[in-house]
Amino acid sequence: MFSQHIYNFLLKTPYNNNWDKILYHSVSQFRQLSKRIYDPLIDYKIGNNVMLMPFSHNLGIYQKFYPQYAVNVGRIAAYTEEKNKDLTIIDIGANVGDTVFILRSKIESPILAIEGDEYFYSVLQKNIKQLKNVSTVKSLIGDQSKEIKATLAGHSGTAGLEISQQSKGVLKIQCLTDILEKNQEFQRSKLMKIDTDGFDGKIIRGAIDWIRKIKPVIFFEYDPFSLNKNSDDGLSLFNTLASAGYKSFLVYNNFGEYMYAIDKKELVIETHQYFSGRQGRMYCDLCAFSDDDIDLFEKIRRKETEYSLKIRGGDKIADQ
């Protein structure tokens, strides 16, 4: 209960003047120290539902300062459902279920939530009890099914896979197609979200034959720094996607704000260059569309432009 009060205080405390900032940072420092000793589950409301998450989880803090953080996938799902009435969704890197709750605040489509971290998965299991049409799988996803020497390192609500031949731990990884063989109802999912701290490229490459066949909208994190840490150059991923008919992308910064659309190879390269050398402090989320969904790409592009202008109080762009 004490931890809940501390978290709520941080969420509600204004951050307008020097006194507000001093008070906020003092309590924040206390939280940083206390969560190392005691990290209980607390409540956090998303939409009309309240989910559990660790006291150390930073989702609420991020959304306090960046209200658009992580919620863009909900809008994308709603637009995708308008085109695909029998929509099913795959959520890779489901964490404690925050994306599931964001999706469920917008749509009722069935969701397959995949999470590899033991602790986050246990919290995810608790959270989905209040939701309908959510299936879960505990697994790490990669480019092929195999065992690797690696450890899972958790930090402030995320869990990153650290591969090392010196690691004493051995972890089992599966490719997405093996998961879908056992979850047939999601074989034709038209929306896939991936957030795996640098394994996004490997997951896409490992599932590229399935992607080429089904052509889902793919929402994934693109961070050259994290990709490089996992021996992935990142840029070649766009060639892999292009081979499957994906040449159109929407770009969001890591605060969840819509930036611009890409439909030319030159813009792909410039986007990669812009986010390179940032040491993981700045990255983007990309939403990829196949040639079969150009109409959906154009619709969401227009809607997201209008939405971003509205929330920033910008001027409406006149039709050309």
Secondary structure as UniProt FT lines:
FT   HELIX           2..12
FT   HELIX           18..34
FT   TURN            35..37
FT   STRAND          41..46
FT   TURN            47..48
FT   STRAND          49..54
FT   TURN            55..56
FT   HELIX           59..65
FT   TURN            67..71
FT   HELIX           72..83
FT   TURN            85..86
FT   STRAND          89..92
FT   TURN            95..96
FT   HELIX           98..104
FT   TURN            105..106
FT   STRAND          111..115
FT   HELIX           118..127
FT   HELIX           128..130
FT   STRAND          134..138
FT   STRAND          140..142
FT   STRAND          146..155
FT   TURN            156..157
FT   STRAND          158..163
FT   TURN            165..166
FT   STRAND          170..175
FT   HELIX           176..181
FT   HELIX           184..186
FT   TURN            187..188
FT   STRAND          191..194
FT   TURN            197..198
FT   HELIX           200..206
FT   HELIX           208..214
FT   STRAND          217..222
FT   HELIX           224..229
FT   TURN            230..231
FT   HELIX           236..243
FT   TURN            244..245
FT   STRAND          246..253
FT   TURN            254..255
FT   STRAND          258..262
FT   HELIX           265..275
FT   TURN            276..277
FT   TURN            279..280
FT   STRAND          284..290
FT   HELIX           291..293
FT   HELIX           294..312
//
